[in-house]
Amino acid sequence: MASMTGGQQMGRGSQITGNEIGTHDGYDYEFWKDEGGYGSMTLNSGGTFSAEWTDVHNILFRKGQKFDTTQTHQQLGNINIDYGVNYQPNGSSYLAVYGWTTDPLVEFYIVDSWGTWRPPGAESKGTIHVDGGTYEIYETTRVQQPSIEGTATFQQYWSVRTDKRTSGTISVSEHFHAWEAHGMPMGNMYEVALTVEGWQSSGSADVYRNNLTIGGLEHHHHHH
């Protein structure tokens, strides 16, 4: 199926092979890659999608919800993602809930599975026990790197599971609370999305379930 300009009103199974941001069946999506290699993303119903990548330098695929950066996560209410992925990375990759806040500018990751390398290669600040597993908490700094506010210096917050899994529920807000308890403040919400990232790698991921719930309401196309 051919996609229409801007990715609007796309049918099931629409395929993307170049950088694109849009909305599809009630979920905000993004395909982003830098130079080199090949990637494709197929948008399926609701939050679901499939992705494949070959010999890339860096690539991200995601479907979730964007916000207008006027509310904190506490104001939005409890955020959960129920997901399932057939995840087949070959090299460095991760499967995560990903997003950003503003004021402060923060890029965050809740990593449930990964490829050959467990991010982020920093010293743990503590742990959180949630959703049947243990996550290590990390904080790293990005200096003059691309961000939602242009090139900037900003913090990255991480929760990384000690044991890989590729399906289940991620109690997103529980991680936010844990980060804040470890002196890692969150700002106004810009985005939360189920994300597959690859770098210097190849692989595939079939996201067959991705249900985002905010404030007790399941996210559908009629609910904003």
C-alpha positions as a printed Julia matrix, in Angstrom:
224×3 Matrix{Float64}:
   0.0     0.0    0.0
   1.24    3.48  -0.76
   1.38    5.88   2.13
  -0.07    9.35   1.9
   1.94   12.47   2.63
   2.73   12.9    6.29
   1.63    9.4    7.13
  -2.0    10.39   7.69
  -4.92    8.01   7.06
  -2.63    5.1    6.35
  -4.06    1.67   5.89
  -3.01   -1.47   7.68
   0.37   -2.74   6.66
   1.7     0.57   5.36
   5.47    0.41   5.03
   7.94    3.19   5.78
  11.57    3.13   4.64
  12.62    6.73   5.3
  12.56    9.08   8.27
   8.96    9.87   9.15
   6.85   11.09  12.06
   3.08   10.75  12.1
  -0.07    9.41  13.7
  -1.57    6.03  12.84
  -4.67    4.38  14.33
  -4.53    6.46  17.5
  -0.79    6.13  18.16
   2.05    8.5   17.41
   4.88    6.82  15.52
   8.39    7.61  14.42
  10.92    5.98  12.13
  14.38    7.53  12.41
  17.77    6.47  11.12
  21.04    8.18  10.37
  23.37    7.49   7.47
  24.06    3.96   6.27
  22.21    0.71   6.06
  18.55   -0.07   5.46
  15.45   -0.14   7.62
  11.72   -0.55   7.2
   8.73   -0.17   9.51
   5.26   -1.57   8.86
   2.44    0.14  10.75
  -0.21   -2.29  11.97
  -3.35   -1.73  14.05
  -3.28    0.3   17.26
   0.16    0.35  18.82
   1.47   -2.61  16.84
   4.13   -2.53  14.15
   6.95   -4.56  12.69
  10.48   -3.44  11.93
  13.61   -4.74  10.27
  17.04   -3.25   9.85
  20.26   -4.22   8.07
  23.79   -2.9    8.61
  22.63    0.35  10.2
  24.65    2.85  12.2
  21.7     3.95  14.38
  17.96    3.42  13.94
  14.82    3.83  16.07
  11.26    2.6   15.52
   8.47    3.49  17.93
   4.74    3.81  18.54
   3.25    5.53  21.56
   1.83    8.86  22.68
   3.11   12.41  22.38
   2.07   15.14  24.81
   2.08   18.94  24.66
   4.69   19.33  27.47
   2.25   21.13  29.77
   1.79   18.27  32.28
   4.0    16.15  34.5
   3.51   12.42  34.66
   1.77   12.91  38.02
  -0.78   15.18  36.34
  -1.34   12.75  33.47
  -1.93    9.83  35.83
  -0.65    6.28  35.95
   1.06    5.14  32.73
   1.3     1.45  31.79
   2.26   -0.44  28.65
   1.19   -4.03  28.03
   3.34   -5.38  25.21
   4.62   -8.4   23.33
   7.4    -8.53  20.75
   9.04  -11.22  18.66
  12.46   -9.61  19.03
  15.39  -10.88  16.96
  18.38   -8.53  17.23
  21.71   -9.39  15.63
  24.22   -7.11  17.33
  23.62   -4.06  19.51
  19.97   -3.21  20.04
  17.39   -2.71  22.72
  13.69   -3.03  23.34
  12.46   -0.29  25.64
   9.87    2.19  26.72
  11.4     5.45  25.53
  10.58    9.11  25.78
  11.44   12.66  26.73
  10.54   15.34  29.23
  11.21   19.07  29.08
  12.23   21.41  31.91
  14.39   19.52  32.69
  15.25   18.1   29.27
  15.54   14.33  29.84
  15.71   11.34  27.5
  14.59    8.16  29.26
  14.69    4.41  28.7
  13.06    1.45  30.46
  14.88   -1.47  28.85
  13.33   -4.96  28.95
  15.57   -6.69  26.4
  18.71   -6.04  24.37
  21.09   -7.57  21.88
  24.78   -8.21  22.43
  25.34   -5.29  24.81
  23.43   -4.35  27.97
  23.13   -0.56  28.15
  24.17    1.93  29.29
  27.64    1.0   30.54
  27.47    3.16  33.66
  27.49    2.63  37.41
  24.12    1.69  38.88
  22.46    4.2   41.21
  20.12    1.6   42.71
  17.42   -0.89  41.83
  13.65   -1.05  41.43
  11.66   -4.27  41.85
   8.51   -4.11  39.72
   6.5    -6.19  37.24
   8.09   -9.43  38.4
  11.66   -8.34  37.82
  14.56   -6.22  39.01
  15.8    -3.16  37.14
  19.08   -1.32  37.66
  18.8     2.48  37.63
  21.37    4.6   35.79
  21.91    8.25  34.93
  24.14    9.37  32.07
  24.86   12.72  30.42
  24.71   13.55  26.72
  26.86   16.53  25.75
  25.82   18.61  22.72
  23.78   15.84  21.1
  20.52   15.84  19.09
  17.38   16.31  21.18
  13.75   17.37  20.87
  15.02   20.92  21.52
  17.82   20.78  18.96
  21.47   20.17  19.82
  21.72   20.25  23.6
  23.33   18.81  26.71
  20.88   16.72  28.73
  20.5    13.81  31.12
  19.52   10.27  30.21
  17.64    8.18  32.79
  17.66    4.4   32.53
  15.99    1.4   34.13
  17.48   -1.8   32.71
  16.07   -5.21  33.59
  18.57   -7.71  34.98
  16.91  -10.55  33.0
  15.68  -10.1   29.45
  12.01  -10.44  28.59
   9.99   -9.59  25.48
   6.41   -9.47  26.76
   4.49   -8.34  29.81
   3.39   -5.16  31.52
   5.72   -2.22  32.12
   4.48   -0.01  34.97
   6.03    3.1   33.47
   5.06    5.49  36.28
   6.7     3.23  38.87
  10.04    3.83  37.14
   9.42    7.58  37.08
   8.76    7.52  40.85
  11.91    5.46  41.46
  14.06    7.83  39.4
  12.73   10.82  41.3
  13.47    9.04  44.58
  17.09    8.68  43.37
  17.46   12.42  42.72
  16.6    12.22  39.0
  13.81   14.78  38.45
  11.3    14.4   35.63
   9.86   17.4   33.79
   6.79   17.92  31.61
   5.96   14.9   29.46
   6.75   15.07  25.74
   6.53   11.41  24.72
   6.26    7.83  25.92
   6.53    5.03  23.36
   7.45    1.39  22.94
  10.71    1.54  21.01
  13.1    -0.75  19.18
  16.56    0.73  18.68
  19.52   -0.69  16.79
  23.04    0.53  16.29
  25.84   -0.98  14.23
  23.58   -4.01  13.83
  20.85   -5.8   11.95
  17.68   -7.43  13.19
  13.91   -7.59  13.24
  11.07   -7.02  15.67
   7.38   -7.86  15.37
   5.47   -5.85  17.97
   2.29   -7.92  18.14
   0.94   -6.21  21.27
   1.42   -2.62  22.47
  -1.39   -1.22  24.59
  -0.7     2.1   26.27
  -2.88    3.08  29.25
  -2.8     6.56  30.78
  -4.7     7.52  33.93
  -6.63    4.25  33.83
  -7.9     4.81  30.29
  -6.74    2.56  27.47
  -5.42    4.63  24.61
  -7.61    4.42  21.48
  -8.06    6.63  18.46
 -11.16    8.2   20.02
  -9.38    9.01  23.3
  -6.99   11.96  23.35
